[in-house]
Amino acid sequence: MAKEKDILKPIQQLYKCNSIDLMMFSFVCGVKRVIPSASITSSIDLFIEYNDLTEEEYPKESALVTFTRLSKYFKNRLK
């Protein structure tokens, strides 16, 4: 049986994440790439505004925790 490639192992973790969380993470990373001086919280605010979400639908504090968790995960896995 073929051995799973190391580069594909993080993909299994991706399937466990909410789509909205992955969208937010990608959006914030994109904003930070284009505007390095933008803060993570202001980027999350832009994501929430862009997607017309309410605080009840997507709490900012939860999004910040999620971004931090995903950031640590990808920095450790995709080097």
C-alpha positions in Angstrom: 0.0 0.0 0.0 1.3 3.4 -0.9 2.5 5.7 1.9 0.7 9.0 2.3 2.8 11.9 1.2 3.9 14.2 4.0 2.6 17.3 2.2 -0.9 15.9 2.1 -1.2 15.1 5.9 -2.4 18.7 6.8 -5.3 18.4 4.4 -7.1 16.0 6.7 -7.1 18.7 9.4 -8.5 21.1 6.9 -11.6 19.0 6.5 -12.2 19.3 10.2 -12.4 23.1 10.0 -15.5 25.1 9.3 -15.6 26.6 5.8 -16.3 30.0 7.3 -13.2 29.7 9.5 -11.0 28.8 6.5 -12.5 31.7 4.5 -11.8 34.1 7.3 -8.2 32.8 7.7 -7.6 33.1 4.0 -9.2 36.6 3.9 -7.1 37.9 6.8 -3.9 36.4 5.3 -4.7 38.1 2.0 -5.3 41.4 3.6 -2.1 41.1 5.6 -0.2 40.2 2.5 -1.4 43.3 0.6 -1.4 45.7 3.5 1.2 44.5 6.0 0.4 47.3 8.4 -3.2 46.1 8.8 -3.9 44.5 12.2 -5.5 41.1 12.4 -8.5 42.5 14.3 -9.1 45.1 11.6 -8.8 42.4 8.9 -11.3 40.3 10.8 -13.6 43.3 10.9 -13.3 43.7 7.2 -14.1 40.0 6.6 -17.2 40.3 8.8 -18.3 43.5 7.0 -17.5 42.1 3.5 -19.6 39.1 4.2 -22.4 41.0 5.9 -22.2 39.0 9.1 -23.5 39.9 12.5 -21.7 39.6 15.9 -24.2 36.7 16.7 -23.4 34.9 13.4 -19.6 35.2 13.7 -18.3 36.7 17.0 -15.0 38.7 16.6 -13.4 37.2 19.7 -14.0 33.7 18.4 -12.7 34.6 15.0 -9.5 36.0 16.6 -9.0 32.7 18.5 -9.7 30.7 15.4 -7.2 32.8 13.4 -4.5 32.3 16.0 -5.1 28.6 16.2 -5.1 28.1 12.4 -2.0 30.3 12.1 -0.1 28.2 14.6 -1.2 25.0 13.0 -0.2 26.0 9.5 3.2 27.5 10.5 4.1 24.2 12.2 2.8 22.0 9.4 3.7 23.8 6.2 7.3 24.7 6.6 
